[in-house]
């Protein structure tokens, strides 16, 4: 499961437009006095309003403010983490075309690369030398190796 930073949760609560989310969640709405009223997922009444400044959906009957995460939890009847995962997926679908939130995902890749290299050079140094020596040195310097063998005997 991916880690949820405070920054991630803040972004989900504030940068996903609450009105667009209500449309995305297919919550029934009613236009009333030039205001968009959505059906409260908790009490099913339309005595509601959304606040663009705070990005909250308020139900006056429940006397509750719902942020984006709480709204998904109420509509989908899912726990917090599943609502967050759903919103991250939804945010991805929004940002894939514009590509604004990709800078954060570059960092983990740098840690992975230095580790395999020392292991690889150590293991190939030990294994590669005995395999390469007969192929290259015997072919190019047959006389030297024969003389060395003769001298040793
Ligand atoms: Zn309500």
Backbone and ligand atoms as CSV (ligand in chain L), in Angstrom:
chain,resi,resn,atom,element,x,y,z
A,1,UNK,N,N,0.855,-1.212,0.000
A,1,UNK,CA,C,0.000,0.000,0.000
A,1,UNK,C,C,0.879,1.247,0.000
A,2,UNK,N,N,0.599,2.201,-0.852
A,2,UNK,CA,C,1.448,3.401,-0.908
A,2,UNK,C,C,1.287,4.253,0.343
A,3,UNK,N,N,2.352,4.921,0.715
A,3,UNK,CA,C,2.294,5.802,1.883
A,3,UNK,C,C,1.462,7.034,1.576
A,4,UNK,N,N,0.723,7.491,2.581
A,4,UNK,CA,C,-0.099,8.681,2.413
A,4,UNK,C,C,0.524,9.804,3.228
A,5,UNK,N,N,1.126,10.747,2.552
A,5,UNK,CA,C,1.692,11.887,3.246
A,5,UNK,C,C,0.599,12.913,3.485
A,6,UNK,N,N,0.865,13.805,4.434
A,6,UNK,CA,C,-0.078,14.887,4.698
A,6,UNK,C,C,-0.267,15.742,3.450
A,7,UNK,N,N,0.812,15.841,2.684
A,7,UNK,CA,C,0.764,16.628,1.443
A,7,UNK,C,C,-0.202,15.990,0.442
A,8,UNK,N,N,-0.156,14.664,0.339
A,8,UNK,CA,C,-1.049,13.957,-0.577
A,8,UNK,C,C,-2.495,14.162,-0.193
A,9,UNK,N,N,-2.786,14.003,1.103
A,9,UNK,CA,C,-4.157,14.142,1.574
A,9,UNK,C,C,-4.647,15.575,1.407
A,10,UNK,N,N,-3.752,16.524,1.664
A,10,UNK,CA,C,-4.107,17.932,1.482
A,10,UNK,C,C,-4.479,18.199,0.037
A,11,UNK,N,N,-3.699,17.636,-0.872
A,11,UNK,CA,C,-3.963,17.843,-2.297
A,11,UNK,C,C,-5.294,17.241,-2.708
A,12,UNK,N,N,-5.570,16.043,-2.178
A,12,UNK,CA,C,-6.836,15.392,-2.525
A,12,UNK,C,C,-8.028,16.186,-1.998
A,13,UNK,N,N,-7.856,16.780,-0.826
A,13,UNK,CA,C,-8.964,17.528,-0.228
A,13,UNK,C,C,-9.177,18.873,-0.904
A,14,UNK,N,N,-8.102,19.462,-1.401
A,14,UNK,CA,C,-8.200,20.857,-1.833
A,14,UNK,C,C,-8.117,21.068,-3.336
A,15,UNK,N,N,-7.448,20.192,-4.049
A,15,UNK,CA,C,-7.239,20.434,-5.476
A,15,UNK,C,C,-8.202,19.665,-6.364
A,16,UNK,N,N,-8.996,18.781,-5.768
A,16,UNK,CA,C,-10.062,18.136,-6.535
A,16,UNK,C,C,-11.331,18.932,-6.294
A,17,UNK,N,N,-11.818,19.555,-7.334
A,17,UNK,CA,C,-12.986,20.435,-7.214
A,17,UNK,C,C,-14.191,19.659,-6.700
A,18,UNK,N,N,-14.804,20.183,-5.629
A,18,UNK,CA,C,-15.897,19.459,-4.968
A,18,UNK,C,C,-17.128,19.352,-5.883
A,19,UNK,N,N,-17.371,20.367,-6.684
A,19,UNK,CA,C,-18.527,20.319,-7.599
A,19,UNK,C,C,-18.313,19.279,-8.692
A,20,UNK,N,N,-17.101,19.247,-9.220
A,20,UNK,CA,C,-16.801,18.241,-10.257
A,20,UNK,C,C,-16.854,16.837,-9.677
A,21,UNK,N,N,-16.424,16.727,-8.425
A,21,UNK,CA,C,-16.452,15.417,-7.763
A,21,UNK,C,C,-17.887,14.931,-7.580
A,22,UNK,N,N,-18.780,15.846,-7.216
A,22,UNK,CA,C,-20.200,15.494,-7.049
A,22,UNK,C,C,-20.766,14.988,-8.371
A,23,UNK,N,N,-20.375,15.633,-9.460
A,23,UNK,CA,C,-20.811,15.176,-10.778
A,23,UNK,C,C,-20.215,13.809,-11.083
A,24,UNK,N,N,-18.915,13.673,-10.780
A,24,UNK,CA,C,-18.221,12.411,-11.058
A,24,UNK,C,C,-18.830,11.253,-10.272
A,25,UNK,N,N,-19.236,11.530,-9.029
A,25,UNK,CA,C,-19.830,10.491,-8.184
A,25,UNK,C,C,-21.283,10.230,-8.538
A,26,UNK,N,N,-21.800,10.989,-9.496
A,26,UNK,CA,C,-23.185,10.840,-9.963
A,26,UNK,C,C,-24.179,11.039,-8.826
A,27,UNK,N,N,-23.868,12.028,-7.979
A,27,UNK,CA,C,-24.798,12.407,-6.918
A,27,UNK,C,C,-25.901,13.255,-7.553
A,28,UNK,N,N,-27.174,12.935,-7.300
A,28,UNK,CA,C,-28.260,13.743,-7.864
A,28,UNK,C,C,-28.173,15.200,-7.405
A,29,UNK,N,N,-28.442,16.109,-8.303
A,29,UNK,CA,C,-28.385,17.533,-7.970
A,29,UNK,C,C,-29.692,18.215,-8.382
A,30,UNK,N,N,-29.941,19.339,-7.732
A,30,UNK,CA,C,-31.110,20.160,-8.059
A,30,UNK,C,C,-30.682,21.619,-8.102
A,31,UNK,N,N,-30.964,22.302,-9.187
A,31,UNK,CA,C,-30.692,23.741,-9.195
A,31,UNK,C,C,-31.759,24.475,-8.391
A,32,UNK,N,N,-31.334,25.331,-7.455
A,32,UNK,CA,C,-32.302,26.045,-6.602
A,32,UNK,C,C,-31.750,27.442,-6.303
A,33,UNK,N,N,-32.502,28.451,-6.723
A,33,UNK,CA,C,-32.080,29.838,-6.502
A,33,UNK,C,C,-30.651,30.081,-7.007
A,34,UNK,N,N,-30.410,29.624,-8.216
A,34,UNK,CA,C,-29.103,29.799,-8.859
A,34,UNK,C,C,-27.988,29.071,-8.122
A,35,UNK,N,N,-28.370,28.214,-7.182
A,35,UNK,CA,C,-27.367,27.423,-6.460
A,35,UNK,C,C,-27.500,25.966,-6.861
A,36,UNK,N,N,-26.376,25.277,-6.853
A,36,UNK,CA,C,-26.410,23.854,-7.151
A,36,UNK,C,C,-26.571,23.102,-5.841
A,37,UNK,N,N,-27.699,22.396,-5.724
A,37,UNK,CA,C,-27.936,21.603,-4.514
A,37,UNK,C,C,-27.693,20.137,-4.838
A,38,UNK,N,N,-26.914,19.510,-4.039
A,38,UNK,CA,C,-26.673,18.075,-4.253
A,38,UNK,C,C,-27.414,17.279,-3.195
A,39,UNK,N,N,-27.694,16.044,-3.508
A,39,UNK,CA,C,-28.383,15.186,-2.549
A,39,UNK,C,C,-27.399,14.692,-1.512
A,40,UNK,N,N,-27.668,14.982,-0.262
A,40,UNK,CA,C,-26.767,14.564,0.810
A,40,UNK,C,C,-26.693,13.040,0.850
A,41,UNK,N,N,-25.489,12.480,0.780
A,41,UNK,CA,C,-25.375,11.011,0.801
A,41,UNK,C,C,-25.716,10.408,2.160
A,42,UNK,N,N,-25.827,11.255,3.175
A,42,UNK,CA,C,-26.114,10.747,4.520
A,42,UNK,C,C,-27.613,10.737,4.821
A,43,UNK,N,N,-28.330,11.832,4.452
A,43,UNK,CA,C,-29.750,11.917,4.784
A,43,UNK,C,C,-30.638,11.989,3.543
A,44,UNK,N,N,-30.032,12.071,2.357
A,44,UNK,CA,C,-30.743,12.075,1.082
A,44,UNK,C,C,-31.574,13.339,0.858
A,45,UNK,N,N,-31.386,14.368,1.683
A,45,UNK,CA,C,-32.075,15.634,1.462
A,45,UNK,C,C,-31.244,16.540,0.556
A,46,UNK,N,N,-31.909,17.585,0.054
A,46,UNK,CA,C,-31.215,18.519,-0.839
A,46,UNK,C,C,-30.950,19.867,-0.151
A,47,UNK,N,N,-30.991,19.859,1.165
A,47,UNK,CA,C,-30.723,21.084,1.927
A,47,UNK,C,C,-29.212,21.248,2.095
A,48,UNK,N,N,-28.572,21.523,0.974
A,48,UNK,CA,C,-27.107,21.436,0.940
A,48,UNK,C,C,-26.519,22.608,0.155
A,49,UNK,N,N,-25.215,22.714,0.226
A,49,UNK,CA,C,-24.484,23.699,-0.567
A,49,UNK,C,C,-23.020,23.304,-0.625
A,50,UNK,N,N,-22.343,23.765,-1.654
A,50,UNK,CA,C,-20.896,23.559,-1.708
A,50,UNK,C,C,-20.197,24.916,-1.561
A,51,UNK,N,N,-19.029,24.865,-0.951
A,51,UNK,CA,C,-18.253,26.084,-0.713
A,51,UNK,C,C,-16.990,26.051,-1.556
A,52,UNK,N,N,-16.932,26.862,-2.597
A,52,UNK,CA,C,-15.744,26.849,-3.467
A,52,UNK,C,C,-14.468,27.254,-2.736
A,53,UNK,N,N,-14.579,28.158,-1.761
A,53,UNK,CA,C,-13.381,28.644,-1.072
A,53,UNK,C,C,-12.743,27.566,-0.203
A,54,UNK,N,N,-13.575,26.819,0.488
A,54,UNK,CA,C,-13.054,25.781,1.370
A,54,UNK,C,C,-13.080,24.412,0.706
A,55,UNK,N,N,-13.720,24.314,-0.479
A,55,UNK,CA,C,-13.863,23.044,-1.205
A,55,UNK,C,C,-14.559,21.997,-0.337
A,56,UNK,N,N,-15.619,22.437,0.362
A,56,UNK,CA,C,-16.375,21.526,1.215
A,56,UNK,C,C,-17.820,21.464,0.746
A,57,UNK,N,N,-18.428,20.297,0.955
A,57,UNK,CA,C,-19.850,20.133,0.691
A,57,UNK,C,C,-20.572,20.104,2.030
A,58,UNK,N,N,-21.565,21.005,2.202
A,58,UNK,CA,C,-22.235,21.080,3.495
A,58,UNK,C,C,-23.676,20.612,3.377
A,59,UNK,N,N,-24.078,19.811,4.367
A,59,UNK,CA,C,-25.490,19.466,4.506
A,59,UNK,C,C,-26.010,20.197,5.737
A,60,UNK,N,N,-27.055,21.024,5.524
A,60,UNK,CA,C,-27.574,21.825,6.635
A,60,UNK,C,C,-28.447,20.981,7.560
A,61,UNK,N,N,-29.005,19.906,7.041
A,61,UNK,CA,C,-29.810,19.025,7.889
A,61,UNK,C,C,-28.922,18.173,8.785
A,62,UNK,N,N,-27.857,17.630,8.203
A,62,UNK,CA,C,-26.908,16.842,9.008
A,62,UNK,C,C,-25.987,17.741,9.814
A,63,UNK,N,N,-25.930,19.026,9.421
A,63,UNK,CA,C,-24.987,19.979,10.027
A,63,UNK,C,C,-23.562,19.453,9.923
A,64,UNK,N,N,-23.255,18.999,8.723
A,64,UNK,CA,C,-21.932,18.413,8.501
A,64,UNK,C,C,-21.283,19.011,7.270
A,65,UNK,N,N,-19.986,19.225,7.371
A,65,UNK,CA,C,-19.169,19.557,6.213
A,65,UNK,C,C,-18.440,18.316,5.742
A,66,UNK,N,N,-18.565,18.038,4.486
A,66,UNK,CA,C,-17.872,16.876,3.930
A,66,UNK,C,C,-16.788,17.345,2.979
A,67,UNK,N,N,-15.545,16.912,3.240
A,67,UNK,CA,C,-14.493,17.169,2.253
A,67,UNK,C,C,-14.559,16.095,1.177
A,68,UNK,N,N,-13.654,16.164,0.215
A,68,UNK,CA,C,-13.709,15.243,-0.925
A,68,UNK,C,C,-13.612,13.783,-0.473
A,69,UNK,N,N,-12.715,13.524,0.499
A,69,UNK,CA,C,-12.512,12.150,0.965
A,69,UNK,C,C,-13.761,11.645,1.678
A,70,UNK,N,N,-14.318,12.499,2.549
A,70,UNK,CA,C,-15.507,12.094,3.307
A,70,UNK,C,C,-16.707,11.905,2.384
A,71,UNK,N,N,-16.761,12.687,1.321
A,71,UNK,CA,C,-17.852,12.560,0.363
A,71,UNK,C,C,-17.792,11.201,-0.359
A,72,UNK,N,N,-16.585,10.819,-0.775
A,72,UNK,CA,C,-16.418,9.521,-1.433
A,72,UNK,C,C,-16.744,8.388,-0.464
A,73,UNK,N,N,-16.295,8.542,0.793
A,73,UNK,CA,C,-16.590,7.525,1.813
A,73,UNK,C,C,-18.101,7.348,1.979
A,74,UNK,N,N,-18.834,8.473,2.005
A,74,UNK,CA,C,-20.283,8.424,2.237
A,74,UNK,C,C,-21.021,7.854,1.038
A,75,UNK,N,N,-20.576,8.237,-0.178
A,75,UNK,CA,C,-21.286,7.791,-1.376
A,75,UNK,C,C,-20.986,6.328,-1.680
A,76,UNK,N,N,-19.714,5.964,-1.567
A,76,UNK,CA,C,-19.316,4.591,-1.913
A,76,UNK,C,C,-19.420,3.628,-0.732
A,77,UNK,N,N,-19.705,4.145,0.452
A,77,UNK,CA,C,-19.746,3.327,1.672
A,77,UNK,C,C,-18.435,2.560,1.842
A,78,UNK,N,N,-17.333,3.261,1.699
A,78,UNK,CA,C,-16.022,2.631,1.807
A,78,UNK,C,C,-15.235,3.274,2.938
A,79,UNK,N,N,-14.263,2.543,3.502
A,79,UNK,CA,C,-13.403,3.128,4.542
A,79,UNK,C,C,-12.470,4.185,3.953
A,80,UNK,N,N,-11.822,4.892,4.876
A,80,UNK,CA,C,-10.988,6.043,4.516
A,80,UNK,C,C,-9.960,5.716,3.432
A,81,UNK,N,N,-9.198,4.635,3.631
A,81,UNK,CA,C,-8.098,4.337,2.707
A,81,UNK,C,C,-8.606,4.022,1.303
A,82,UNK,N,N,-9.752,3.358,1.224
A,82,UNK,CA,C,-10.297,3.045,-0.091
A,82,UNK,C,C,-10.799,4.301,-0.786
A,83,UNK,N,N,-11.359,5.215,0.003
A,83,UNK,CA,C,-11.810,6.483,-0.569
A,83,UNK,C,C,-10.621,7.277,-1.094
A,84,UNK,N,N,-9.523,7.260,-0.330
A,84,UNK,CA,C,-8.308,7.960,-0.764
A,84,UNK,C,C,-7.764,7.337,-2.057
A,85,UNK,N,N,-7.754,6.007,-2.105
A,85,UNK,CA,C,-7.264,5.324,-3.305
A,85,UNK,C,C,-8.130,5.655,-4.514
A,86,UNK,N,N,-9.422,5.721,-4.287
A,86,UNK,CA,C,-10.337,6.064,-5.380
A,86,UNK,C,C,-10.057,7.484,-5.881
A,87,UNK,N,N,-9.840,8.406,-4.919
A,87,UNK,CA,C,-9.584,9.800,-5.290
A,87,UNK,C,C,-8.251,9.947,-6.020
A,88,UNK,N,N,-7.250,9.162,-5.595
A,88,UNK,CA,C,-5.949,9.215,-6.276
A,88,UNK,C,C,-6.087,8.753,-7.719
A,89,UNK,N,N,-6.899,7.722,-7.911
A,89,UNK,CA,C,-7.152,7.238,-9.267
A,89,UNK,C,C,-7.874,8.298,-10.088
A,90,UNK,N,N,-8.860,8.931,-9.437
A,90,UNK,CA,C,-9.632,9.981,-10.105
A,90,UNK,C,C,-8.723,11.174,-10.437
A,91,UNK,N,N,-7.857,11.538,-9.482
A,91,UNK,CA,C,-6.933,12.653,-9.711
A,91,UNK,C,C,-5.996,12.345,-10.875
A,92,UNK,N,N,-5.549,11.078,-10.938
A,92,UNK,CA,C,-4.676,10.649,-12.032
A,92,UNK,C,C,-5.348,10.859,-13.380
A,93,UNK,N,N,-6.607,10.455,-13.452
A,93,UNK,CA,C,-7.336,10.592,-14.714
A,93,UNK,C,C,-7.479,12.055,-15.098
A,94,UNK,N,N,-7.501,12.943,-14.086
A,94,UNK,CA,C,-7.585,14.377,-14.365
A,94,UNK,C,C,-6.247,14.935,-14.829
A,95,UNK,N,N,-5.149,14.469,-14.195
A,95,UNK,CA,C,-3.838,15.066,-14.446
A,95,UNK,C,C,-3.065,14.374,-15.557
A,96,UNK,N,N,-3.522,13.206,-15.993
A,96,UNK,CA,C,-2.796,12.500,-17.043
A,96,UNK,C,C,-2.692,13.326,-18.319
A,97,UNK,N,N,-3.735,14.085,-18.622
A,97,UNK,CA,C,-3.713,14.886,-19.840
A,97,UNK,C,C,-2.840,16.120,-19.686
A,98,UNK,N,N,-2.894,16.754,-18.493
A,98,UNK,CA,C,-2.114,17.979,-18.289
A,98,UNK,C,C,-0.723,17.683,-17.727
A,99,UNK,N,N,-0.597,16.603,-16.933
A,99,UNK,CA,C,0.703,16.200,-16.407
A,99,UNK,C,C,1.318,17.174,-15.433
A,100,UNK,N,N,0.599,17.508,-14.331
A,100,UNK,CA,C,1.114,18.493,-13.390
A,100,UNK,C,C,1.709,17.860,-12.146
A,101,UNK,N,N,1.360,16.630,-11.810
A,101,UNK,CA,C,1.789,16.063,-10.530
A,101,UNK,C,C,2.776,14.916,-10.730
A,102,UNK,N,N,3.713,15.057,-11.631
A,102,UNK,CA,C,4.640,13.963,-11.884
A,102,UNK,C,C,6.007,14.160,-11.249
A,103,UNK,N,N,6.281,15.360,-10.713
A,103,UNK,CA,C,7.609,15.630,-10.168
A,103,UNK,C,C,7.882,14.811,-8.921
A,104,UNK,N,N,6.851,14.439,-8.154
A,104,UNK,CA,C,7.049,13.738,-6.894
A,104,UNK,C,C,7.450,12.287,-7.113
A,105,UNK,N,N,7.203,11.737,-8.268
A,105,UNK,CA,C,7.424,10.294,-8.459
A,105,UNK,C,C,8.824,9.983,-9.007
A,106,UNK,N,N,9.679,10.986,-9.166
A,106,UNK,CA,C,11.004,10.751,-9.735
A,106,UNK,C,C,11.976,10.251,-8.673
A,107,UNK,N,N,11.801,10.699,-7.417
A,107,UNK,CA,C,12.782,10.453,-6.362
A,107,UNK,C,C,13.116,8.989,-6.084
A,108,UNK,N,N,12.154,8.076,-5.921
A,108,UNK,CA,C,12.536,6.707,-5.520
A,108,UNK,C,C,13.453,5.994,-6.506
A,109,UNK,N,N,13.469,6.385,-7.765
A,109,UNK,CA,C,14.263,5.681,-8.771
A,109,UNK,C,C,15.762,5.825,-8.523
A,110,UNK,N,N,16.195,6.949,-7.934
A,110,UNK,CA,C,17.636,7.198,-7.749
A,110,UNK,C,C,18.260,6.235,-6.753
A,111,UNK,N,N,17.473,5.785,-5.755
A,111,UNK,CA,C,18.026,4.915,-4.716
A,111,UNK,C,C,18.308,3.514,-5.250
A,112,UNK,N,N,17.606,3.085,-6.252
A,112,UNK,CA,C,17.695,1.698,-6.707
A,112,UNK,C,C,18.954,1.440,-7.535
A,113,UNK,N,N,19.443,2.427,-8.260
A,113,UNK,CA,C,20.526,2.184,-9.204
A,113,UNK,C,C,21.897,1.918,-8.578
A,114,UNK,N,N,22.361,2.634,-7.499
A,114,UNK,CA,C,23.728,2.387,-7.014
A,114,UNK,C,C,23.903,0.996,-6.411
A,115,UNK,N,N,22.877,0.376,-5.891
A,115,UNK,CA,C,23.004,-0.906,-5.191
A,115,UNK,C,C,23.451,-2.072,-6.072
A,116,UNK,N,N,22.851,-2.311,-7.230
A,116,UNK,CA,C,23.260,-3.496,-8.001
A,116,UNK,C,C,24.686,-3.400,-8.558
A,117,UNK,N,N,25.213,-2.198,-8.773
A,117,UNK,CA,C,26.510,-2.044,-9.429
A,117,UNK,C,C,27.690,-2.640,-8.671
A,118,UNK,N,N,27.894,-2.340,-7.351
A,118,UNK,CA,C,29.026,-2.961,-6.652
A,118,UNK,C,C,28.920,-4.473,-6.612
A,119,UNK,N,N,27.741,-4.989,-6.438
A,119,UNK,CA,C,27.543,-6.441,-6.410
A,119,UNK,C,C,27.876,-7.049,-7.767
A,120,UNK,N,N,27.472,-6.386,-8.825
A,120,UNK,CA,C,27.672,-6.922,-10.165
A,120,UNK,C,C,29.159,-6.937,-10.531
A,121,UNK,N,N,29.904,-5.851,-10.204
A,121,UNK,CA,C,31.320,-5.790,-10.578
A,121,UNK,C,C,32.134,-6.792,-9.772
A,122,UNK,N,N,31.784,-6.977,-8.475
A,122,UNK,CA,C,32.515,-7.943,-7.664
A,122,UNK,C,C,32.343,-9.366,-8.186
A,123,UNK,N,N,31.102,-9.691,-8.512
A,123,UNK,CA,C,30.826,-11.063,-8.926
A,123,UNK,C,C,31.391,-11.342,-10.321
A,124,UNK,N,N,31.336,-10.369,-11.232
A,124,UNK,CA,C,31.847,-10.608,-12.579
A,124,UNK,C,C,33.375,-10.635,-12.579
A,125,UNK,N,N,34.012,-9.816,-11.681
A,125,UNK,CA,C,35.477,-9.850,-11.612
A,125,UNK,C,C,35.970,-11.238,-11.221
A,126,UNK,N,N,35.287,-11.842,-10.243
A,126,UNK,CA,C,35.721,-13.141,-9.787
A,126,UNK,C,C,35.440,-14.246,-10.790
A,127,UNK,N,N,34.307,-14.158,-11.470
A,127,UNK,CA,C,33.909,-15.245,-12.345
A,127,UNK,C,C,34.414,-15.067,-13.784
A,128,UNK,N,N,34.588,-13.803,-14.193
A,128,UNK,CA,C,34.899,-13.566,-15.602
A,128,UNK,C,C,36.365,-13.881,-15.914
A,129,UNK,N,N,37.290,-13.627,-14.978
A,129,UNK,CA,C,38.728,-13.796,-15.260
A,129,UNK,C,C,39.131,-15.224,-15.635
A,130,UNK,N,N,38.725,-16.206,-14.877
A,130,UNK,CA,C,39.126,-17.566,-15.291
A,130,UNK,C,C,38.518,-17.988,-16.621
A,131,UNK,N,N,37.361,-17.436,-16.938
A,131,UNK,CA,C,36.724,-17.825,-18.191
A,131,UNK,C,C,37.371,-17.125,-19.387
A,132,UNK,N,N,37.821,-15.844,-19.181
A,132,UNK,CA,C,38.366,-15.089,-20.307
A,132,UNK,C,C,39.841,-15.417,-20.570
A,133,UNK,N,N,40.602,-15.769,-19.548
A,133,UNK,CA,C,42.038,-15.992,-19.728
A,133,UNK,C,C,42.372,-17.094,-20.733
A,134,UNK,N,N,41.760,-18.260,-20.660
A,134,UNK,CA,C,42.130,-19.288,-21.641
A,134,UNK,C,C,41.780,-18.886,-23.070
A,135,UNK,N,N,40.667,-18.193,-23.239
A,135,UNK,CA,C,40.218,-17.845,-24.584
A,135,UNK,C,C,41.132,-16.823,-25.231
A,136,UNK,N,N,41.552,-15.789,-24.454
A,136,UNK,CA,C,42.319,-14.702,-25.077
A,136,UNK,C,C,43.827,-14.977,-25.041
A,137,UNK,N,N,44.363,-15.374,-23.875
A,137,UNK,CA,C,45.828,-15.434,-23.733
A,137,UNK,C,C,46.445,-16.631,-24.449
A,138,UNK,N,N,45.770,-17.726,-24.428
A,138,UNK,CA,C,46.333,-18.896,-25.103
A,138,UNK,C,C,46.370,-18.690,-26.610
A,139,UNK,N,N,45.311,-18.054,-27.121
A,139,UNK,CA,C,45.251,-17.838,-28.563
A,139,UNK,C,C,46.320,-16.864,-29.026
A,140,UNK,N,N,46.538,-15.756,-28.275
A,140,UNK,CA,C,47.460,-14.705,-28.717
A,140,UNK,C,C,48.901,-14.998,-28.313
A,141,UNK,N,N,49.093,-15.630,-27.181
A,141,UNK,CA,C,50.468,-15.832,-26.700
A,141,UNK,C,C,50.707,-17.291,-26.354
A,142,UNK,N,N,50.559,-18.135,-27.358
A,142,UNK,CA,C,50.811,-19.560,-27.162
A,142,UNK,C,C,52.254,-19.839,-26.764
A,143,UNK,N,N,53.199,-19.149,-27.446
A,143,UNK,CA,C,54.612,-19.391,-27.194
A,143,UNK,C,C,54.999,-19.076,-25.767
A,144,UNK,N,N,54.482,-17.952,-25.232
A,144,UNK,CA,C,54.851,-17.546,-23.878
A,144,UNK,C,C,54.369,-18.557,-22.866
A,145,UNK,N,N,53.108,-18.971,-23.018
A,145,UNK,CA,C,52.568,-19.914,-22.033
A,145,UNK,C,C,53.281,-21.256,-22.119
A,146,UNK,N,N,53.638,-21.676,-23.323
A,146,UNK,CA,C,54.366,-22.947,-23.455
A,146,UNK,C,C,55.744,-22.858,-22.811
A,147,UNK,N,N,56.427,-21.693,-23.039
A,147,UNK,CA,C,57.743,-21.503,-22.419
A,147,UNK,C,C,57.644,-21.474,-20.909
A,148,UNK,N,N,56.573,-20.787,-20.413
A,148,UNK,CA,C,56.415,-20.721,-18.967
A,148,UNK,C,C,56.202,-22.117,-18.389
A,149,UNK,N,N,55.426,-22.914,-19.096
A,149,UNK,CA,C,55.165,-24.276,-18.621
A,149,UNK,C,C,56.463,-25.083,-18.616
A,150,UNK,N,N,57.240,-24.923,-19.717
A,150,UNK,CA,C,58.499,-25.655,-19.830
A,150,UNK,C,C,59.483,-25.228,-18.755
A,151,UNK,N,N,59.564,-23.902,-18.489
A,151,UNK,CA,C,60.470,-23.400,-17.487
A,151,UNK,C,C,60.132,-23.932,-16.099
A,152,UNK,N,N,58.832,-24.011,-15.836
A,152,UNK,CA,C,58.402,-24.494,-14.533
A,152,UNK,C,C,58.742,-25.954,-14.358
A,153,UNK,N,N,58.679,-26.707,-15.459
A,153,UNK,CA,C,59.016,-28.122,-15.345
A,153,UNK,C,C,60.509,-28.212,-15.413
L,1,ZN,ZN,ZN,-27.574,15.352,5.211
